[in-house]
Amino acid sequence: MVTGERARPGVRLTARGAVALIFVITLVSEATRSTTIVGIVFAVACLAAVFLVQPRDLLPLVVTPPLIFFAATLISAVFGTFGAPSMIQALGLGLFTDLSAAAPWLFGGSALMLAVAWFRGLPANVSELRAELRANRPAVPDAKRRRPGEEQAFAPEPEGYFEPRVYGSPREQKD
């Protein structure tokens, strides 16, 4: 162990594991059909996941709560449409109702997760991603680099750009 490094006992999840945790817990809570219970469980699952995830996996985790919530709600709505006269209509109405009623919980859980992740090291993850993207960017030739406000020099179109192309051999002209 390196000096100054704290050992953190306990469970540490990857981003996939944390996403699966939130999804399963939210899906199980959807069985109650109570928006308040589903919302509270979703927010608590988000909070638990952000505390249990490894710090290097914070960025992938904080962008997924809306998708997780939608997927759990969609599955719940599909199972709720069985036996309905019009499954499509029941599915659309069920999804609209469930998602609109749970929107405050979705935003609250996502904001809570983002706030905790920010203090756990999310800015460092974003900086690391930006550095990786800059390193992987192809080099731009000096002739193509421009500063803001700098005029672009005249660049003629490539030869033949506006000229029609003729394919095949010409037909013989009849007089």
Residue pairs with C-beta under 8 A, 6 or more apart in sequence:
1 7
10 52
11 52
12 52
12 53
12 54
13 21
13 49
13 52
13 53
13 54
13 57
14 53
14 54
14 57
15 53
15 54
15 57
15 60
15 61
15 64
17 53
18 49
18 50
18 52
18 53
18 57
18 61
19 49
19 60
19 61
19 64
19 68
21 45
21 48
21 49
21 52
22 42
22 45
22 46
22 49
22 64
22 65
22 68
23 68
23 71
23 72
25 41
25 42
25 45
26 38
26 41
26 42
26 45
26 68
26 69
26 72
27 72
27 75
27 76
29 37
29 38
29 41
29 42
30 38
30 72
30 73
30 75
30 76
31 76
32 38
33 80
35 98
35 101
35 102
35 105
36 105
38 102
38 105
39 102
39 104
39 105
39 106
39 108
39 109
40 105
42 65
42 69
42 102
42 105
42 106
42 109
43 105
43 108
43 109
43 112
45 109
46 65
46 109
46 110
46 112
46 113
47 109
47 112
47 113
47 116
49 61
49 113
50 58
50 61
50 62
50 113
50 116
50 117
50 120
51 116
51 120
53 61
55 120
55 121
55 125
56 125
58 117
58 120
58 121
58 122
58 125
59 122
59 125
59 126
59 129
61 113
61 117
62 110
62 113
62 114
62 117
62 122
65 106
65 109
65 110
65 113
66 106
66 110
69 102
69 106
69 109
70 99
73 95
73 98
73 99
73 102
74 95
76 98
77 91
77 94
77 95
77 98
78 91
80 90
80 94
81 87
81 90
81 91
81 94
84 90
99 106
114 122
146 152
